[in-house]
């Protein structure tokens, strides 16, 4: 099974006018708003080394 598909919880948020879904495994889904950008409408799971945002968790 793909690691992005292993999760138990999903939260929704709006950040800087964009709608996101975040899974408890760290996967992020950015919902399309108007024009589609690279990475919209798909789950992405960055490694800790790739992340520029640092650690985040669901509360």
Secondary structure per residue as TSV (DSSP state, phi and psi in degrees):
chain	resnum	aa	ss	phi	psi
A	1	X	-	360.0	141.9
A	2	X	-	-68.6	133.3
A	3	X	G	-57.3	-28.8
A	4	X	G	-66.8	-21.4
A	5	X	G	-92.1	1.1
A	6	X	-	-100.5	104.3
A	7	X	-	-159.5	164.8
A	8	X	S	-125.4	-13.2
A	9	X	-	-145.9	142.8
A	10	X	E	-130.5	133.9
A	11	X	E	-119.7	155.9
A	12	X	E	-115.0	145.7
A	13	X	E	-154.4	162.8
A	14	X	E	-119.9	126.9
A	15	X	E	-134.8	122.2
A	16	X	T	50.9	42.3
A	17	X	T	79.8	1.4
A	18	X	E	-107.9	142.2
A	19	X	E	-95.0	127.5
A	20	X	E	-126.0	149.0
A	21	X	E	-114.2	135.9
A	22	X	E	-128.4	128.4
A	23	X	E	-94.2	157.3
A	24	X	T	-69.2	-6.3
A	25	X	T	-93.0	2.6
A	26	X	S	96.3	-3.4
A	27	X	-	-72.6	142.2
A	28	X	E	-125.5	139.1
A	29	X	E	-126.0	116.5
A	30	X	E	-96.9	120.7
A	31	X	-	-77.5	143.0
A	32	X	-	-67.1	135.9
A	33	X	-	-129.9	97.5
A	34	X	S	78.9	-118.2
A	35	X	S	-73.0	136.4
A	36	X	-	-79.9	129.0
A	37	X	-	-107.4	163.1
A	38	X	T	-59.6	131.2
A	39	X	T	94.5	-7.5
A	40	X	B	-74.6	149.5
A	41	X	T	61.1	30.7
A	42	X	S	-149.9	149.4
A	43	X	E	-78.6	133.9
A	44	X	E	-125.7	144.1
A	45	X	-	-131.6	103.3
A	46	X	-	-86.9	148.2
A	47	X	-	-77.4	161.1
A	48	X	T	-58.4	-34.5
A	49	X	T	-68.5	-29.4
A	50	X	T	-83.4	-21.4
A	51	X	-	-75.4	131.1
A	52	X	S	-96.7	-10.2
A	53	X	S	-90.7	-14.8
A	54	X	-	83.4	-161.9
A	55	X	-	-79.6	143.5
A	56	X	-	-146.1	153.2
A	57	X	-	-142.9	161.5
A	58	X	-	-86.8	136.9
A	59	X	-	-115.9	360.0
